[in-house]
Amino acid sequence: MQIHTLKGYIQNIYLVEYPDKLLLLDGCSRADTGMVCDFIQTTLQRPLTDLKLIVVTHMHPDHAGGAHRLRRLTGAEIAAHPGTRKWYAGPVGRVAHAIDVALTLWVAGRMGRGKKHIWYNAVLQPDYELQDGQTLPGFSEWQALFTPGHTDHDVSLLHVPGGEIYVADLLVMVKQKIVPPYPLCHPNQYRRSLQKVAELNAERIYFAHLAPRSSNDVAFETLLSNAPKRPKTHWYSTKNKIAGRLSRRSRNI
């Protein structure tokens, strides 16, 4: 088993190679699909049909945006948390989806990347709905662990024999400091997820937005003590700003 790290549009992409099959640890963005296919065919010199499974760790554009297209191109199947279907459901969900696509393009601009076509279907159609602790279909060495907080349906992927884990957006890097992600929708669940990963004491942790490192190089105790107690989301921030303005206005009347 070998884990290849590819540089995606705004995130790291991890492609796991076995002699007879390939596993993609996340659905990447729509802009990454051509690069992933080229890596398989040109660098690995393998047919696209060797990609057997794509896991979507959560529904944000840089983690789910390429899944459907890669399935069409390769014949791979998609596995995801059951909650992925509901994340962008309804009118409010569609607005959130559009905002997240716009934020992804904004982040890409801050990173010096040009604008690319990253729009994707807001409703994922997985072939498999994972359960907490379940082994991945066709890849029994890998275990899906539910680690919600960033969203209500985050999944981390543990390679049991090697003690390696991919945690997607559980932690990110801001100003050279490891911090919780934004948005953070469920702070209580997030702290439990952080504790869950900390207790694994993994040999190596793979992240979507920072370089891999060992558990010993992550200050989990500090992160847990400083983790937000309230949600940090677009909606929550907007609501607080409006409430603050109304409060100041009422005091001035």
Secondary structure, DSSP 8 states (H G I E B T S, - for coil): -EEEEEE-SSSEEEEEE-SS-EEESS---GGGHHHHHHIIIIIS---GGGEEEEEE-SSSHHHHTTHHHHHHHH--EEEE-GGGGTTT-HHHHHHHHHHHHHHHHHHHHHTT---------SS---SEE--TT-EETTEEEEEEEE--SSSSS-EEEEETTTTEEE-TTSSEEETTEEE--SSB--HHHHHHHHHHHHHH--SEEE-SSS--B-GGGS-HHHHHHHS-SS-B-HHHHHHHHHHHHHHHHHHH-
